[in-house]
C-alpha cells in the first residue's frame, strides 16, 4: 500500500513539474511567433492636436512555448504622436517609448491599447500618418503591427461669441467648435455654402440674434459632431445621435434662414423659443434634421415656415409644434429612431405645454409624409375643447400614419397608411432604405410608394429637397421620385 502511494505521489510530482516547466519555459527559436488579432490599427480620419478614442488589439502566444521580448517599441519614437500601453505598461518618453522584457507564456495573451494625438502637418486635406509597433523577440525576430491614421489640420475655435455681423471661415481648414457658438442679439452669423462645422460634445449654436446657413444644391452646409472615428466597424460615430448640442433660437431671435443644410447626430436639432408670432422666426428650406437624441424641430409659440425638408429619426418627436403659426410643405417626417424603442411620434401639435396655453393659430401640413414604425405617428393635443384657446390645423394631400378620420373638414385628400395591413406594418414602405440593424437610411421615395404623383399641384413647390424640378404630377414628401433613382 505504501509502495503504491509512493509511486502515485512521484507520478503526480512529475506531472506538476512538467506542467510548471511547460508554463515557465521560454523559447528562442525563430519559429515561435506571436499571433495578433490585427496586423493594422487604423484610427480613421482624425483632427491634428485632438486626442482620439482608444483602440485595442490582442497579442496571442499559440506557438507551443513561452516567448519573451527584448523590447516592444514605437519605430519612430515620439515623432508621430501615437501613445501605446502594452499589458499595463506605458511606452513613456522617459523609457524611450519602449517597454523591456515583456513575457507571454504559452497559450496566454496580452492586450495593447493605442491612442493618437497627431502633430499639425501644415498641409491641406487629410495626410497619412503611420508608425510601427515593433515586438523584438529574444530570437532576434521582429514582428510589427502598423498604426496609421489620416490626420487633418483643423481650425479649432473655443467658446465663440459673435458680437457683430460675421461669416465663419476656416480658411480652407475644417472648423472644430469647443464650448459652442453664441450669437449676440444684434449680430448675424452667416455660414456659407460648402462649409462643414464639427461640434464637440459640449458645443452647439445659441442664437439671440440671427443665423443664416446658406447652402446651395450640391454645396450644402453641414453641421455635425467632431467624432470622425467609429463606434463599431459598421457604425461611424457620425451615424450616432447625441454627439453635440444642436441649434437653439432664443426668444429675441428672428428672421433665421437655414437652407440646403444637413444637421445631424445632435441632441436637439433646432429648438425655437417662444416669441412674437407675427414675426417670422425661421425659414427652414431644403434641409435635413436627422438622428437626434432629443427633438428634431421643436417650436413654441412662434412663426416657422418649413419647406422641402427631411426631419427623421429622433428620440422625442420629429416635429413638435406648441402653439404659434407653423407651415410644413413638401416635408418628409419619418420616425425610425433606431437606438430606443420608446421613441416619440413624427408630428405632434398642441395648444399648451402642461398648464401654459399657447394658441395654435395655424398648423398646416401640406403635401407631406408623416410616418414611422409606430401605429400612430400624428398626435394632436387640444387643451380647450370649448374653443377659447385657438387650435387651428389643416392636412392637405398628405400621407399620414394614423387612424383615419372621415368627418373633419380640416383634413383634405389625405392618404391613410393602414397599420392593420400586414404589407404595411413597419411604415418604411415608401422609402428607398430603412435598415434599423445597420442604421442606414435613405428617405428618397421607393418606386412603389403610394406618395408618388399624389401631391396637390396648387400647393406644390417647383423644386424638391435636392433642387431637382418637380414634374406636372408632383409627389408627396420632400423628394421627387425619378425613374433613374432606381438604377
TORZANU-963127 format. One line per field, with one value per residue (C-alpha): residue number from 1; residue in three letters; x, y, z. Coordinates in nm, 4 decimals, decimal comma. Example, Ala and Ser with C-alpha at 12.3 -4.5 7.8 and 13.67 -1.06 7.14 Angstrom:
num	(1/2)
residu	(ALA/SER)
u	(1,2300/1,3670)
v	(-0,4500/-0,1060)
w	(0,7800/0,7140)
//
This chain:
num	(1/2/3/4/5/6/7/8/9/10/11/12/13/14/15/16/17/18/19/20/21/22/23/24/25/26/27/28/29/30/31/32/33/34/35/36/37/38/39/40/41/42/43/44/45/46/47/48/49/50/51/52/53/54/55/56/57/58/59/60/61/62/63/64/65/66/67/68/69/70/71/72/73/74/75/76/77/78/79/80/81/82/83/84/85/86/87/88/89/90/91/92/93/94/95/96/97/98/99/100/101/102/103/104/105/106/107/108/109/110/111/112/113/114/115/116/117/118/119/120/121/122/123/124/125/126/127/128/129/130/131/132/133/134/135/136/137/138/139/140/141/142/143/144/145/146/147/148/149/150/151/152/153/154/155/156/157/158/159/160/161/162/163/164/165/166/167/168/169/170/171/172/173/174/175/176/177/178/179/180/181/182/183/184/185/186/187/188/189/190/191/192/193/194/195/196/197/198/199/200/201/202/203/204/205/206/207/208/209/210/211/212/213/214/215/216/217/218/219/220/221/222/223/224/225/226/227/228/229/230/231/232/233/234/235/236/237/238/239/240/241/242/243/244/245/246/247/248/249/250/251/252/253/254/255/256/257/258/259/260/261/262/263/264/265/266/267/268/269/270/271/272/273/274/275/276/277/278/279/280/281/282/283/284/285/286/287/288/289/290/291/292/293/294/295/296/297/298/299/300/301/302/303/304/305/306/307/308/309/310/311/312/313/314/315/316/317/318/319/320/321/322/323/324/325/326/327/328/329/330/331/332/333/334/335/336/337/338/339/340/341/342/343/344/345/346/347/348/349/350/351/352/353/354/355/356/357/358/359/360/361/362/363/364/365/366/367/368/369/370/371/372/373/374/375/376/377/378/379/380/381/382/383/384/385/386/387/388/389/390/391/392/393/394/395/396/397/398/399/400/401/402/403/404/405/406/407/408/409/410/411/412/413/414/415/416/417/418/419/420/421/422/423/424/425/426/427/428/429/430/431/432/433/434/435/436/437/438/439/440/441/442/443/444/445/446/447/448/449/450/451/452/453/454/455/456/457/458/459/460/461/462/463/464/465/466/467/468/469/470/471/472/473/474/475/476/477/478/479/480/481/482/483/484/485/486/487)
residu	(UNK/UNK/UNK/UNK/UNK/UNK/UNK/UNK/UNK/UNK/UNK/UNK/UNK/UNK/UNK/UNK/UNK/UNK/UNK/UNK/UNK/UNK/UNK/UNK/UNK/UNK/UNK/UNK/UNK/UNK/UNK/UNK/UNK/UNK/UNK/UNK/UNK/UNK/UNK/UNK/UNK/UNK/UNK/UNK/UNK/UNK/UNK/UNK/UNK/UNK/UNK/UNK/UNK/UNK/UNK/UNK/UNK/UNK/UNK/UNK/UNK/UNK/UNK/UNK/UNK/UNK/UNK/UNK/UNK/UNK/UNK/UNK/UNK/UNK/UNK/UNK/UNK/UNK/UNK/UNK/UNK/UNK/UNK/UNK/UNK/UNK/UNK/UNK/UNK/UNK/UNK/UNK/UNK/UNK/UNK/UNK/UNK/UNK/UNK/UNK/UNK/UNK/UNK/UNK/UNK/UNK/UNK/UNK/UNK/UNK/UNK/UNK/UNK/UNK/UNK/UNK/UNK/UNK/UNK/UNK/UNK/UNK/UNK/UNK/UNK/UNK/UNK/UNK/UNK/UNK/UNK/UNK/UNK/UNK/UNK/UNK/UNK/UNK/UNK/UNK/UNK/UNK/UNK/UNK/UNK/UNK/UNK/UNK/UNK/UNK/UNK/UNK/UNK/UNK/UNK/UNK/UNK/UNK/UNK/UNK/UNK/UNK/UNK/UNK/UNK/UNK/UNK/UNK/UNK/UNK/UNK/UNK/UNK/UNK/UNK/UNK/UNK/UNK/UNK/UNK/UNK/UNK/UNK/UNK/UNK/UNK/UNK/UNK/UNK/UNK/UNK/UNK/UNK/UNK/UNK/UNK/UNK/UNK/UNK/UNK/UNK/UNK/UNK/UNK/UNK/UNK/UNK/UNK/UNK/UNK/UNK/UNK/UNK/UNK/UNK/UNK/UNK/UNK/UNK/UNK/UNK/UNK/UNK/UNK/UNK/UNK/UNK/UNK/UNK/UNK/UNK/UNK/UNK/UNK/UNK/UNK/UNK/UNK/UNK/UNK/UNK/UNK/UNK/UNK/UNK/UNK/UNK/UNK/UNK/UNK/UNK/UNK/UNK/UNK/UNK/UNK/UNK/UNK/UNK/UNK/UNK/UNK/UNK/UNK/UNK/UNK/UNK/UNK/UNK/UNK/UNK/UNK/UNK/UNK/UNK/UNK/UNK/UNK/UNK/UNK/UNK/UNK/UNK/UNK/UNK/UNK/UNK/UNK/UNK/UNK/UNK/UNK/UNK/UNK/UNK/UNK/UNK/UNK/UNK/UNK/UNK/UNK/UNK/UNK/UNK/UNK/UNK/UNK/UNK/UNK/UNK/UNK/UNK/UNK/UNK/UNK/UNK/UNK/UNK/UNK/UNK/UNK/UNK/UNK/UNK/UNK/UNK/UNK/UNK/UNK/UNK/UNK/UNK/UNK/UNK/UNK/UNK/UNK/UNK/UNK/UNK/UNK/UNK/UNK/UNK/UNK/UNK/UNK/UNK/UNK/UNK/UNK/UNK/UNK/UNK/UNK/UNK/UNK/UNK/UNK/UNK/UNK/UNK/UNK/UNK/UNK/UNK/UNK/UNK/UNK/UNK/UNK/UNK/UNK/UNK/UNK/UNK/UNK/UNK/UNK/UNK/UNK/UNK/UNK/UNK/UNK/UNK/UNK/UNK/UNK/UNK/UNK/UNK/UNK/UNK/UNK/UNK/UNK/UNK/UNK/UNK/UNK/UNK/UNK/UNK/UNK/UNK/UNK/UNK/UNK/UNK/UNK/UNK/UNK/UNK/UNK/UNK/UNK/UNK/UNK/UNK/UNK/UNK/UNK/UNK/UNK/UNK/UNK/UNK/UNK/UNK/UNK/UNK/UNK/UNK/UNK/UNK/UNK/UNK/UNK/UNK/UNK/UNK/UNK/UNK/UNK/UNK/UNK/UNK/UNK/UNK/UNK/UNK/UNK/UNK/UNK/UNK/UNK/UNK/UNK/UNK/UNK/UNK/UNK/UNK/UNK/UNK/UNK/UNK/UNK/UNK/UNK/UNK/UNK/UNK/UNK/UNK/UNK/UNK/UNK/UNK/UNK/UNK/UNK/UNK/UNK/UNK)
u	(0,0000/0,2816/0,4728/0,1688/0,1128/0,4770/0,4557/0,1390/0,2931/0,6008/0,3857/0,1869/0,5032/0,6409/0,3176/0,3290/0,6958/0,6294/0,3404/0,5466/0,8300/0,5939/0,4401/0,7683/0,9951/1,0746/1,1915/1,4483/1,3543/1,2714/0,9754/0,7978/0,5988/0,3098/-0,0321/-0,2070/-0,5794/-0,4984/-0,1952/-0,3059/-0,4650/-0,6495/-0,7669/-0,9729/-0,9509/-0,8628/-0,8000/-0,4441/-0,3772/-0,7122/-0,6825/-0,8517/-1,0508/-0,8658/-0,8195/-0,7099/-0,5749/-0,4610/-0,1265/-0,1615/0,1060/-0,0046/0,3473/0,3834/0,6320/0,6791/0,8017/0,9989/1,0504/1,3746/1,1579/0,8328/0,8864/0,7497/0,9654/0,9572/0,9815/0,7857/0,7644/0,4098/0,2016/0,0894/0,0589/0,0761/0,0188/0,1376/-0,0117/-0,0414/0,2949/0,3014/0,5644/0,6697/0,9194/1,1422/1,1677/1,2472/0,8977/0,9573/0,8994/1,1525/1,1251/0,7628/0,6795/0,3873/0,3589/0,2346/-0,1417/-0,1560/-0,2221/-0,1713/-0,3723/-0,2354/-0,4028/-0,3371/-0,4276/-0,3135/-0,2692/-0,1129/0,1011/-0,0030/0,1172/0,0851/-0,0884/-0,4336/-0,6588/-0,6055/-0,2474/-0,1400/0,0416/0,1810/0,4169/0,5014/0,4770/0,7751/0,7912/1,1625/1,1771/1,4713/1,5148/1,6117/1,2865/1,0933/0,7160/0,5274/0,1766/0,1163/-0,0513/-0,1987/-0,4423/-0,5245/-0,4695/-0,6291/-0,5186/-0,8256/-0,9156/-1,0054/-1,2493/-1,3465/-1,6366/-1,7025/-1,9052/-2,0405/-2,0920/-2,1102/-2,2160/-1,9751/-1,9151/-1,7464/-1,4424/-1,1842/-0,9578/-0,9612/-0,9457/-1,2252/-1,3663/-1,3967/-1,6032/-1,5469/-1,7805/-2,0235/-2,1099/-2,3175/-2,4696/-2,5486/-2,8872/-2,7653/-2,5426/-2,5865/-2,3780/-2,3512/-2,2350/-2,1511/-2,2274/-1,9908/-1,8871/-1,8783/-1,8709/-1,7617/-1,9003/-1,7536/-1,9947/-2,0322/-2,0941/-2,3897/-2,5165/-2,7055/-2,8731/-3,0003/-2,9542/-2,9756/-2,8406/-2,8102/-2,6885/-2,6950/-2,6066/-2,6944/-2,7963/-2,4878/-2,2878/-2,4607/-2,3789/-2,3088/-2,3424/-2,2235/-2,0252/-1,6465/-1,6041/-1,4650/-1,3897/-1,6191/-1,8213/-1,8361/-1,6933/-2,0288/-2,1231/-1,9272/-1,9861/-2,1260/-2,4214/-2,4863/-2,7215/-2,6333/-2,2836/-2,3356/-2,5930/-2,7766/-2,9223/-3,1298/-3,3127/-3,3854/-3,6894/-3,5051/-3,4066/-3,5988/-3,5546/-3,3278/-3,2675/-3,1464/-3,1314/-2,9665/-2,8263/-2,7594/-2,7776/-2,7393/-2,6097/-2,7131/-2,9166/-3,1931/-3,1893/-3,3447/-3,5409/-3,7376/-3,8217/-4,1499/-4,1559/-4,3783/-4,5976/-4,6443/-4,2715/-4,1053/-3,8761/-3,7285/-3,7257/-3,6120/-3,5868/-3,4380/-3,2678/-3,2259/-3,2538/-3,1647/-3,0725/-3,1342/-3,1380/-3,3989/-3,6321/-3,5836/-3,7654/-3,9432/-4,1322/-4,3026/-4,5421/-4,3583/-4,3878/-4,1920/-4,2007/-4,0632/-4,0369/-3,8812/-3,7175/-3,6465/-3,6857/-3,6245/-3,5176/-3,5291/-3,5846/-3,8620/-4,0785/-3,9545/-4,1619/-4,3331/-4,5481/-4,6726/-4,8896/-4,7906/-4,8036/-4,6237/-4,6405/-4,4949/-4,4947/-4,3491/-4,1774/-4,0829/-4,1243/-4,0068/-3,9836/-3,7493/-3,5150/-3,3023/-3,1469/-3,4563/-3,7954/-3,9570/-3,9419/-4,1824/-4,4055/-4,3386/-4,5670/-4,7136/-4,9173/-5,0797/-5,2045/-5,0360/-4,7379/-4,8614/-5,0709/-4,9309/-5,1515/-5,0098/-5,2803/-5,2287/-5,3036/-5,2099/-5,0501/-5,0570/-4,9247/-4,9411/-4,8050/-4,6071/-4,5292/-4,5791/-4,4914/-4,2788/-4,2620/-4,5497/-4,9176/-4,9987/-4,7407/-4,9637/-5,0612/-5,2958/-5,3493/-5,6201/-5,6360/-5,9527/-6,2432/-6,4624/-6,2581/-6,1296/-5,7708/-5,7053/-5,6420/-5,6289/-5,4788/-5,5044/-5,3827/-5,3903/-5,2794/-5,0500/-4,9665/-5,0378/-4,9712/-5,2579/-5,6187/-5,8296/-6,0763/-6,3741/-6,5683/-6,3040/-6,3238/-5,9612/-5,8366/-5,8452/-5,7355/-5,5230/-5,3749/-5,4046/-5,1479/-5,3376/-5,1407/-5,3585/-5,2384/-4,9635/-4,7945/-4,7519/-4,6877/-4,3467/-4,4098/-4,0942/-4,2503/-4,2348/-3,8581/-3,5561/-3,3813/-3,4605/-3,2225/-3,2523/-2,9886/-2,7111/-2,8613/-2,8655/-3,1453/-3,2383/-3,5666/-3,5898/-3,9092/-3,9260/-4,0816/-4,3786/-4,4539/-4,8165/-4,6888/-4,5897/-4,7969/-5,0366/-4,9369/-5,1736/-5,0366/-5,1859/-4,9616/-4,6648/-4,3144/-4,1207/-3,8136/-3,7587/-3,5162/-3,2250/-3,3030/-3,4485/-3,7509/-4,0811/-4,2908/-4,6549/-4,7756/-4,5711/-4,5024/-4,5820/-4,2811/-3,9571/-3,8106/-3,9481/-3,9211/-3,7333/-3,7073/-3,3296/-3,3207/-3,3675/-3,0727)
v	(0,0000/0,2346/0,1453/0,2154/0,5559/0,6464/0,5644/0,7724/1,0645/1,0514/1,0477/1,3487/1,5374/1,4607/1,5901/1,9100/1,9589/1,9051/2,1500/2,4141/2,3574/2,3995/2,7160/2,8790/2,7873/3,0428/2,9662/3,1497/2,9580/3,1817/2,9539/3,0599/3,3733/3,5811/3,5876/3,9270/3,9994/4,2527/4,3482/4,7126/4,9568/5,2223/5,5399/5,6621/6,0380/6,2495/6,6173/6,7259/6,8049/6,6485/6,3248/6,0209/5,7490/5,4331/5,1360/4,7940/4,4692/4,1351/3,9574/3,5778/3,3202/2,9966/2,8873/2,5978/2,7651/3,0929/3,3978/3,6860/4,0237/4,2136/4,5222/4,6491/4,9922/5,2535/5,2528/5,6321/5,7108/6,0272/6,1644/6,0613/6,1199/5,7609/5,6568/5,2878/5,0801/4,7185/4,4886/4,7739/4,9359/5,2746/5,3383/5,6628/5,9256/5,8545/5,4906/5,5827/5,4918/5,1247/4,8584/4,5873/4,2187/4,1572/3,7905/3,5960/3,2363/2,9605/2,9825/3,3209/3,6693/4,0373/4,3424/4,6550/4,9997/5,2677/5,6395/5,9258/6,2999/6,3878/6,6957/6,9519/6,8734/7,2157/7,0742/7,0918/6,7911/6,4686/6,3352/5,9774/5,9333/5,5952/5,4186/5,0574/4,8949/4,6599/4,3415/4,2459/3,8793/3,7141/3,5002/3,8093/3,8093/4,1362/4,1360/4,4564/4,5966/4,9023/5,2055/5,4595/5,7442/6,0263/6,3488/6,6755/7,0175/7,1961/7,5467/7,4993/7,7526/7,7664/7,9477/8,1647/8,4835/8,6563/9,0213/9,1702/9,0507/8,7720/8,4956/8,1875/8,0794/7,8107/7,9426/7,6073/7,4010/7,2113/7,4099/7,2313/7,4029/7,3546/7,5073/7,6372/7,9476/8,2295/8,4832/8,8094/8,9760/9,2435/9,0129/8,7865/8,4745/8,3521/8,0027/7,9925/7,7174/7,4218/7,4863/7,1955/7,2716/6,9949/7,0347/6,8785/6,7128/7,0291/7,2587/7,3923/7,7221/7,9513/8,2291/8,5501/8,7410/8,5849/8,2721/8,2372/7,8999/7,9492/7,6258/7,5553/7,2434/7,0218/7,2519/7,2257/7,3478/7,0531/7,0729/6,7555/6,6129/6,6084/6,2326/6,1021/5,7502/5,4513/5,3134/4,9734/4,8531/4,9070/5,2257/5,5530/5,7973/6,0310/5,7897/5,8086/6,0607/6,2921/6,3864/6,7636/7,0116/7,1431/7,4878/7,6990/8,0084/8,2248/8,4491/8,7548/8,5770/8,6379/8,6039/8,2998/8,1258/7,7668/7,6451/7,3384/7,2411/6,8921/6,8908/6,5502/6,3450/6,6039/6,6149/6,8556/6,9573/7,3064/7,4450/7,7695/7,9543/8,1465/8,4854/8,7320/8,5121/8,7980/8,7919/8,5097/8,3089/8,0604/7,9631/7,6016/7,5151/7,2161/7,0884/6,7735/6,7277/6,3660/6,1327/6,3487/6,2300/6,4893/6,6700/6,7199/7,0549/7,1958/7,5244/7,7059/7,9875/8,1254/8,1582/7,8959/7,8060/7,4620/7,3545/7,0614/6,9335/6,5893/6,5571/6,1997/5,9536/6,1310/6,0046/6,2515/6,3926/6,4656/6,7857/6,9215/7,2342/7,4052/7,6942/7,9637/7,9626/7,6758/7,5507/7,2217/7,1985/6,9054/6,7645/6,4090/6,3290/5,9748/5,8336/5,5335/5,6162/5,3016/5,3404/5,3336/5,1710/5,4310/5,6910/5,9797/6,0465/6,2005/6,5044/6,6464/6,9662/7,1203/7,4490/7,4117/7,2765/7,1491/7,4332/7,7071/7,7772/7,8667/7,9459/7,7405/7,9994/7,7619/7,4248/7,3365/7,0029/7,0060/6,7550/6,5923/6,2399/6,1716/5,8133/5,5821/5,2448/5,3089/5,2688/5,6371/5,8901/6,2003/6,3315/6,6256/6,7749/7,0399/7,1529/7,3589/7,1838/7,4948/7,6836/7,9744/7,8726/7,8532/7,5109/7,5533/7,2908/7,1574/6,8438/6,8649/6,5908/6,4306/6,0690/6,0047/5,7069/5,7409/5,6359/5,7604/6,0443/6,0982/6,3879/6,6590/6,9488/7,0366/6,7101/6,7088/6,4388/6,2550/5,9093/5,6976/5,4273/5,1175/4,9902/4,6780/4,5818/4,3213/4,4533/4,7953/4,7240/4,8860/5,2289/5,2115/5,1008/5,4437/5,4797/5,3502/5,2212/5,1881/4,9363/4,9564/4,6854/4,8754/5,2225/5,3091/5,5180/5,6778/5,8676/5,9160/5,7573/5,3941/5,3184/5,1503/5,4392/5,5492/5,9090/5,9235/6,1680/6,2340/6,5869/6,8804/7,0762/7,4034/7,3908/7,2258/7,3718/7,3888/7,2024/6,9160/6,8758/6,8105/7,1099/6,8969/7,0154/6,8528/6,7251/6,8006/6,5263/6,6096/6,3637/6,3915/6,4472/6,6386/6,4160/6,3833/6,0335/5,9915/5,6613/5,6976/5,6871/5,3078/5,2496)
w	(0,0000/0,0989/-0,2146/-0,4355/-0,2698/-0,3183/-0,6880/-0,7291/-0,5410/-0,7592/-1,0732/-0,9557/-0,8746/-1,2196/-1,3803/-1,1740/-1,2547/-1,6239/-1,6198/-1,4414/-1,6833/-1,9821/-1,8357/-1,7362/-2,0261/-2,2961/-2,6451/-2,8526/-3,1669/-3,4672/-3,5370/-3,2165/-3,3045/-3,1787/-3,3415/-3,3490/-3,3564/-3,6291/-3,8299/-3,8650/-3,6208/-3,8202/-3,6471/-3,9469/-4,0124/-3,7092/-3,6438/-3,5658/-3,1959/-3,0925/-2,8889/-3,0378/-2,8690/-2,7647/-2,9954/-2,8720/-3,0072/-2,8638/-2,8794/-2,8573/-2,7932/-2,9583/-3,0538/-2,8104/-2,5764/-2,3903/-2,5801/-2,4286/-2,5945/-2,5603/-2,6051/-2,7503/-2,9055/-3,1410/-3,4522/-3,4830/-3,1146/-3,0344/-3,3876/-3,4766/-3,1646/-3,1054/-2,7410/-2,6534/-2,3421/-2,3536/-2,0903/-1,8403/-1,9161/-2,0914/-2,3564/-2,1889/-2,3044/-2,0018/-2,1112/-2,4701/-2,5929/-2,5214/-2,2586/-2,1806/-2,1049/-2,1962/-2,1411/-2,2848/-2,1711/-2,3940/-2,4616/-2,2898/-2,4313/-2,3594/-2,4608/-2,6260/-2,6126/-2,8745/-2,8834/-3,1026/-3,0752/-3,4056/-3,4650/-3,7243/-4,0737/-4,2389/-4,5446/-4,6965/-4,6586/-4,4645/-4,4626/-4,3912/-4,0605/-3,9597/-3,7261/-3,6410/-3,3020/-3,3024/-3,0944/-3,0776/-2,9715/-2,7938/-3,1033/-3,2998/-3,4953/-3,5114/-3,5530/-3,6321/-3,6081/-3,8238/-3,6636/-3,9026/-3,9404/-4,1773/-3,9868/-4,0836/-3,9678/-3,8306/-3,7187/-3,3516/-3,2036/-2,8361/-2,6706/-2,9743/-2,9212/-3,2316/-3,1302/-3,4806/-3,8245/-3,9135/-4,1653/-4,0268/-4,2262/-4,1631/-4,4409/-4,6145/-4,2946/-4,1206/-3,8290/-3,4921/-3,2238/-2,8496/-2,5925/-2,8535/-3,0535/-2,9052/-3,1445/-2,9633/-3,0070/-3,2511/-3,4554/-3,7594/-3,8106/-4,1680/-4,2560/-4,6270/-4,8779/-4,8599/-4,5004/-4,2543/-3,8824/-3,6442/-3,2927/-2,9805/-2,7375/-2,5270/-2,8232/-3,0194/-3,1634/-2,9240/-3,1210/-2,9629/-3,2881/-3,6326/-3,8012/-4,1771/-4,3041/-4,6780/-4,8510/-5,2116/-5,4027/-5,4251/-5,1959/-4,8627/-4,5163/-4,2851/-3,9062/-3,7310/-3,4390/-3,4299/-3,3861/-3,7149/-3,5907/-3,5458/-3,2582/-3,4314/-3,7611/-3,9305/-3,7439/-3,7540/-3,4707/-3,7350/-3,7521/-3,3768/-3,2150/-2,9267/-3,0475/-2,9983/-2,8671/-3,1744/-3,2502/-3,0113/-3,1389/-2,8356/-2,7860/-2,9190/-3,2405/-3,5671/-3,9440/-3,9223/-4,2535/-4,2887/-4,6484/-4,8015/-4,4646/-4,3298/-3,9494/-3,7874/-3,4950/-3,2381/-2,9188/-3,0282/-3,3926/-3,3828/-3,0872/-3,1364/-2,8135/-2,7809/-2,9489/-3,1345/-3,3568/-3,6055/-3,6903/-3,8823/-3,6583/-3,9030/-4,2674/-4,2903/-4,6601/-4,8434/-4,5313/-4,3240/-3,9479/-3,8801/-3,5951/-3,2888/-2,9293/-2,8358/-3,0789/-3,4497/-3,4700/-3,1640/-3,1907/-2,9029/-2,9954/-3,2960/-3,6747/-3,8674/-4,2361/-4,3308/-4,6942/-4,8771/-4,5609/-4,4151/-4,0382/-3,9343/-3,6624/-3,3276/-2,9745/-2,8923/-3,1743/-3,5248/-3,5242/-3,2120/-3,2561/-2,9404/-3,0473/-3,2951/-3,6723/-3,8466/-4,2056/-4,3295/-4,7089/-4,9040/-4,5962/-4,5008/-4,1329/-4,0617/-3,7099/-3,7343/-3,4456/-3,4017/-3,0572/-2,8316/-2,8845/-2,6553/-2,9310/-2,9888/-3,2888/-3,6267/-3,5731/-3,2539/-3,2387/-2,9323/-2,7862/-2,4500/-2,2590/-1,9260/-1,7788/-2,0039/-2,3058/-2,6457/-2,9044/-3,2191/-3,4853/-3,7655/-3,8232/-4,1918/-4,3142/-4,6935/-4,9465/-4,6666/-4,5456/-4,1747/-4,0880/-3,8740/-3,7009/-3,4583/-3,5352/-3,4695/-3,5810/-3,5573/-3,2132/-3,1514/-2,8057/-2,7618/-2,4014/-2,4521/-2,6215/-2,5627/-2,8217/-2,6140/-2,6981/-3,0729/-3,2194/-3,5966/-3,8254/-4,1809/-4,3519/-4,7305/-4,9723/-4,7184/-4,6369/-4,2683/-4,0484/-3,8019/-3,7597/-4,0494/-3,9968/-4,2263/-4,0706/-4,0292/-4,2748/-4,1962/-4,3454/-4,7255/-4,9748/-4,7205/-4,7806/-4,4674/-4,4024/-4,2981/-3,9991/-3,9886/-4,3366/-4,2928/-4,6063/-4,4457/-4,0796/-4,0471/-4,2007/-4,4145/-4,7429/-4,9041/-4,8811/-5,0605/-4,7482/-4,3772/-4,2209/-3,8429/-3,7898/-3,9663/-3,9031/-4,2708/-4,4166/-4,7449/-4,7431/-5,1187/-5,2463/-5,3450/-5,6835/-5,5107/-5,2773/-5,2572/-5,2305/-5,5977/-5,8062/-5,5174/-5,4137/-5,4608/-5,7548/-5,6333/-5,3258/-5,4914/-5,4777/-5,8064/-5,6776/-5,4338/-5,1428/-5,3794/-5,6005/-5,8798/-6,0750/-5,9838/-6,2717/-6,3603/-6,1258/-5,8146/-5,5347/-5,1655/-4,9409/-4,9823/-5,2543/-5,6043/-5,7482/-6,0755/-6,2596/-6,2782/-5,8960/-5,9043/-6,1382)
//
